[in-house]
Amino acid sequence: MKKTLIAAALLGASTSAMAVAPGGPGCGWGNMLFEGQSGMPMHLLATLVNGTTGNATFGMTTGTNGCDTSGALTYSGQSLLGMTGVMEEVAQDMATGDGEALTALSVSMGIQTEDRARFNALMHENFAAIFPNQDVTAAEVMASITDVMKQDQALSKYLA
Amino acid sequence: MRTGLFCVLLCWFMPAFAATPSLSELAETSRWQALLHINPGATLRDKHQSYVDDDTFFLADSGKTDPLAELEATERALRAADSPARCRFPARYRFLSEHLGWQHEAPFSHCDDYNEWRGAIHAKRAVLVFPAAYLNSPSSMFGHTLLRLDQGEDSAVWLSWAVNFGAVSTEADNSFFYMYRGLAGGYPGRFALVPYVQKIQEYSHMENRDMWEYTLDLEQSELDWLIDHLWELKDINFDYYFFDENCSFRLLELVEVARPGSELLSELRFAEVPVNTVRALDERDIISSRHYRPSKSVELDNLRKQLDGAQQKLARALAEDPGLAESPAFKAEPEATRAIMAAVAYRYIRLTHRKEERTPEVAKRSFALLTLMNSLPAAPVPETRNPEPPEKGHGTQMLGVSGGQREGEQDFGELTYRLTYHDLLDNQYGFLRGAQIEGLDLTLRSTESGQVKLEELDVVSIRSLAPRNRFMKPLSWYVEGGLERAWAGRRRLVRYIQGGAGGSWLWGNWQPYLLTSVRMENNSEFGTFLTPGAGLDAGILYHRGDWQWQLGSVGHYFTNDEYRSSSQFAVQWAMTRQHGLRASLERENRRGGYDDEFKLQWRWYYD
């Protein structure tokens, strides 16, 4: 493994790495529902490592899963969505109207506790607009969320 | 009276008025020792030296072995206002400034990297996370631990940080070298800080491991010590030993930095099984609450169990063809049931395809199901009833005493020791059902005439009986090897390795299993050095309350025309968490005869 990648994955990786593509190049915790996040199958090595020792620290520390873990020192809505697997969880939560992924998204967008129920309801109502098809990208999803919030009196203030 | 009060007041204020403590006194304090990761005697390796295996961590040449020399060097290096060493050792600076009364204004103003990093970590709470065992990898029963730093929002743990200690390997290493070097200490270990959401993805979603989250009762100032010290460990190498100096051990050291003198590492720890980390923290009242996070497959199971057989079948078909949502059969169900079926179908398809390459076809089906879910009311996942916390399970080591009778031979007594960890008859509480892992299981037998002989030595025995159902079709398998007594003219000690694969099912409390089995045996009575054999391993488990029953048979036919099988009926009563009573009746068949054996065993689990 390249030393640079190890270093980037470790403590104190720079925020500038947020420019890295969603999930990082070749980052794969498996197949994701949405385009732009199509992972690769989990490394056989990673499977063996987990399977033979019960200690799964390797993936993160060495990049055996190909993940660049540096992209999220500070979360914004965009970078959270860009992380592998998160968009799928957000989609599921939006489809049903509640869940940890949706909460994380609203918190990362700075939405206050009192407005979160409103946010969840709005996302639930507009699911079809935000996720029009399975090939939607994180950037498009974020743009649609912004559009929907703009139309809402209680939530538009968070876009300022 | 008055002088007495004066004395009390004097004593009270003494520390404040006292002359600054000498460096040699400070070097002995538990905080300084914790900051340097000095081994207080927890392992025999590097006793009273630092565990850190990295020159850049020490400012004195003899820093690894001499805490005082390191303290003196640190004091010299950190005193200057623009000292670059301050930016590397903020916790050490805090230690010195508090004890030596340094009054520097904005001591880290020149430390851009540290300030940026520190500003991004707003931890309000520390949580120890234990991803529990998962089936089809019984070695995961050893588990793993990491630390989660929450930014304060109870409901937004996806935005938390995970502090993980792991070995740094090279990609070229194959798993064999990984195991060898991991055990032998060939890899450096490092701390990493990663988004917790990635850990959820990794454990709960990909590996289907339940996660247990234990909130630590640490105050803000204690947390600050921990985080400042984490920065000091950036890019710092430790030795990594799989058995003792592993992920769990290192986390205890971090807690020791946060709360020195908690004596988490005061006892000798031969093998640090991660669940014992939880126990160690629990015993010292550092854990304030516990939270269970079910894996994706447990959630699917909980959802599915709300449906009857026909509805499950329909949900399964819906996953293959979302168009069935328009079928009369689907539409005939009440809305709430339709919602559950849609959720089951969607979760099933995501679970089964998660580890594969994305295909347009699967993505299309998944999306159709997601849209269907959106059109129906939400179907909340029912909570797992009484999840069993792993730290409440039986101890990791076991001592057994037994007595029994063998047909045609004298009565016998036995002594058994097992280093680790759990078999299918042991008390199941807190353990994954159907998973067995044993390492170093030794039994000595003595007969009435007093001879003591090795009866059995299991080097390793792993068994994974993963139940199959309409949605999940896992393979069950086992592998074991060691020394045991087997018939070859007489009962002889033979060396063997055997394993196999097959299926297992769960019907209420009953769990039948059927596995093929192959065996390689080294037997001095057989003509060849290694004699292969093949056969079956089948049986049924029954669990109820504190009672665990097993009826099972395993038989092999060898290439030299030998035939052998053994059938066993056994029951264990889990009297208490740490004590069990086991009775077994065994028949060993061979070509032209058989022997019966009865045995009663008391099993004591500890550590």
Interface residues (C-beta under 8 A of the other chain):
Chain A: M1 I6 A7 A9 L10 L11 G12 T15 W29 G30 N31 M32 L33 F34 E35 Q37 S38 G39 M40 P41 M42 L45 L48 V49 N50 G51 T52 T53 G54 N55 A56 T57 F58 G59 M60 T61 T62 G63 T64 C67 T69 A72 L73 T74 Y75 L80 M83 T84 G85 V86 E88 A91 Q92 M94 A95 T96 G97 D98 E100 A101 T103 A104 V107 S108 H124 F127 A128 F131 N133 Q134 D135
Chain B: D113 E116 W117 A120 P131 A133 S137 S139 S140 M141 F142 G143 H144 L146 E153 S155 A156 V157 W158 L159 N164 F165 G166 A167 V168 S169 T170 E171 N174 S175 Y178 M179 G182 R190 F191 A192 L193 V194 P195 V197 Q198 Q201 E202 Y203 H205 M206 E207 L230 W231 L233 K234 D235 F242 N246 C247 A343 Y346 R350 H353 R354 K355 E356 E357 R358 T359 P360 V362 A363 K364 S366 F367 L370 T371 M373 N374 A378 A379
